[in-house]
Amino acid sequence: MIYLNGKFVPIEQAYIPVLDRGFIFGDGVYEVIPVYSRKPFRLANHLQRLQHSLDGIRLKNPHTDEQWQDLLVQIIAANEGDDQYLYLHITRGVAKRDHAFPAGIAPTVFIMSNPLLTPPQELLLTGVPAITAQDNRWGRCDIKAISLLPNVLLRQLAVDSGAMETVLLREGFLTEGAASNIFISKNNVLLTPPKSHLMLPGITYDVVLELAQAHAIPYEVRAISEEELRTADEVLLTSSTKEIMPIVSLDGKLIGDGKPGLMFKQLNQFYQQYKAVTMRGGNAAAV
């Protein structure tokens, strides 16, 4: 069961006109929200990021935060499974094909739920391989735009190589993954690039930094060179659906001893505790 422009309908009955600007131009934004025990995770942060994306393409938010929350609660209730992930998709709407913004049209609003399949335990125990590629995306990666062709092509490079992710480099420095944020660990210090227009501001990225601060794990948010990436003791990827995963090889070369390290194990433990407490309505600051 999905939501489309004011109606809850089975997904098989959902249609949009071919002149929707999302279809014609990729003119829209999206958001992905994990749901644990039928409760959206860090909803306020996800809605804030959605607002940032909408502002970035100069599209008025069609709903208040309270209205979004009500719609999401209804979608969660209409679909099976305690753990889900919600996909919100907003385009500029339907209009005659013209690059300029059309006046006086309603945006297209689409929400669906899918089962949330977090990484299997065996991958957390063994870690995953990744490759690197040059970051050839546009200059506003902080906008969660639906026009994701560069990410699709970069992610397919990983699939073609039997890897989990493509780690992106721009002018000799780490930006992020094709569908994730990236952290490294060097000499027991957690490192990650700062938020900028060249990366998506990840919600899990924020949680990891909060947990590092709460548990006195040394960390730095700064530019990371390609050499630092390739000589790191550990490399981690984070996202709303993959949570925290250890990368154990890069372009076929082992990272450290080729096994998930202590930094990953600590952060993953703290993350799972944080998630469990916040979903029960407890005090996350105590985790």
N, C-alpha and C positions, 0 to 999 in steps of 0.2 A: 504494500500500500504506500503510495507516494502523495505528495502535495504538489499541485500545479495550478498556479494562478487562481487561488481561492477555493480549490476543490481537492478533496481527498478521493483518489481513485486508484484502482489496481494499475500497476505500471504498464500492463499490456494495453490499457485503454488511454494512455497518455500520449498526446500528440502536440507538436508545435508547428506553426506555419513555416514554410521554407524561407520566407523573407525575414525570419527572426535574425537580428543582427549578431546573435551568438553563432548561428550557423553560417551566415554570410561573411562576417568579419572576425569572429572570435572576440566580439565586443562585449565582454562581461567578466565577472569575477566569481570565485568560488571559495568555499571554506569546508574543511573536514574536521569533525568533532568526534572524538571517541566517547563511547558510553559504556560505563561499567555499572553493573547491577542496576540497570535502567536509569542511571543518573549521568547527565552530560559532565564530562571532565573539564574543569577550568573554563566553564561556559563564558564567563565574563571576559576572559582573555581572548577567546576565539571570536566573540562578537566585536571586541575592540579591534582585532586584526581585520575582520570583515569590513568594519567601518573605514579603516585605513585604506583597504583595497578599493572600496567604493569611492572614497575621496580622491584616490589616485587616478581614477578614470572619469571623475566628475559626474558620477551617477548618484542621485539622491537615494538614500536608504529607504526602501519601501515600507519598513516596519521599525517600530521601537524595539528596544531590547526586551521589554515585557511581551510584546507580540511575538517576537521570535521565540522566546522561551515557551510560550503557550503552544505555538505550532510544533516545536520540537518535541514537547511532551506528548502531544497527540500522535506524532509520527512514531515515537518510541513505543507507545501503547498499542499502536496498530500493527506492529511487527513483532515477530517472535525473537526470543533470545534475550537474555539479561545483558549480554555484552554486544554492542552494535557500534557501527560508525555511521555518522550522519554526513551526508553530502548536500551542501547548499550551493545553488547555482543561480546567479542573477545576471540577466543580460539587459541591454538597453531597450529591448522590445522589438516589435514588428513594424517595419516601415519600408518604403521604397528604397531600393539600393542606392545609397549615396554616402560617401565617406563622412560628410558633415553630420553632426548630431541632429536627429529629427526632433521637431518640437511637438509637445502635446501627446506623447504616446506613453503607455504604461509599460513598466519593465516586466520581463518574464521572470517569474520566481518558481523555482523547482527545488524540492527537498525529497531525498530518498534515504532509506536506511539499508545497510548491508550488515551481515554478521561480521563482528570484529574478531579476526583471527590473529592473535598476537604471536610472536615468533615461537616456534616449538622449542622445547627445552634442549633438544639435542644440538640446535644451532647455537644456543647460548653457551653450551659446554664446549663446542668445537670451534666456534667462530666462523666467519664467512670471508670469502675472497672478494676483492674489489679491484677495479682498474682505474686509471686516471685518464683524463682527456682535457683538452683546452676548453675553457668556458666561453662558448660562442653565442650565449643568449643575449637578449636585449639589455639595456641599461637600467631597467626598473624591475629587477627581480624581487624587490620588496612588495610588489603588487601581486597578489595571488590571482593572476589572470587565467582565464580559461584557454587562451591561445598558447598551448603548451608544446607545440611541435618541436622546438629545440630540446626540451626536457625528454620528450618521447624518444627522439633520435639518440640522445646521450644515454638514456636508460637502456635502449636496445643494444648499444655497444656492450653493456655489461652482460645482458642476456646472451648475446652472441659469443661472449668469452667464457660463459659459465660462471659469471661473477654475480654477486648480490647487488652491487652498486657501482656507479661511476663517480669518482671523486674529481671535482672540477678545479682547475687551475687557471688563473688569469694573470698574465704578465708576471709569472713566477711566484704567485702567491695563492694559497688555498682560499677558495670562496665557500663552497658547500658541496653536497652531493646532488645528483640529478633529481632526487626526491627525498632529500634528508639534509640535516645539518651535520657537521663533522667536528669532532673534538680529537685532540691528540694528548698523549701523556708523555712527558719527558722529565726524567730525574724526579719522579713523583709529583710533578706539577701538572695540573690540568690546563690545557691551552685551547682556545677557540677564537676564530675571527670575530671582530666586532660587528654588530648590526650595521648595515649600510644598504644603499640602493642595489648592491650587487648580490644580496642574499635575502632569502625569505626569513623574516623574524619568527623562528619556530617557538611554539608553546612549550614543547618538551625541552628545547634548548634553554628556555627560561627556568624550567623546573630543575634541570641539572645544575645550573649555576646557583640557584637557591639552595639546593642540597649540599653543594660543595661548601658554600659559605656557612650553612648551619652545622656542618660536621667538621669544620676546620680543615678542609682539604685545600691545600694551596692551589690557587688558580690565577690565570691571567687571561684577559680578553684583549687580544692584540693581533696584528698581522702575523701570519705564519708563512714562512717561506717554503718553497717546494722541497728544499733540502731538509728542513725541519720535519716536514711531513714524512719524507722517505726514510729518515733516521729515527723516527719516533719509537718510543718503547711500546706504546699502545695507540691504536686508532679506533675511535668509536663513532658510530652513526646514530642519530636520534631522529625520531619522527613520531607523529601522533599515533600511527598504526603499528610501527615497528618498535616503539618505545626506545630502549637502548640496546644496541647490538655491537659486539666486538668484531672489528675487521682484523683478520690475522694474516692476510697477505695483500700486497699491492703490486699489480702488474706482474704477478707470479713470484715476487720476492717476499719472503717471510718478514713479518713485523715482529721484532723481538724474538722470542723463541717459537713463534707461530701458534701460540695458545692464548686464550683470553687471560688477561692479566689482573692484577690486584685492583687497579683503578676501576676497571669495568665491574668486577665482582662487588666492590664496595658501593659504587653508584647504583648498580642494578638492585642491590639489596635495599638501599635507602629509597629508591624510586618505588619499589613494590610496597614497602611499608607506608610511604607517603600516600600512594594511590589507595591502599586499603583504608587508611585512616580518614582521608578526605571523603571517600565514598560512603563511609559510615557516619559522616557528619561530625567527626572528631576534630581536635585541634591539630592542624597540620604543623604548626610551629613546634609542637612537642616531638615530632619525628626526627 
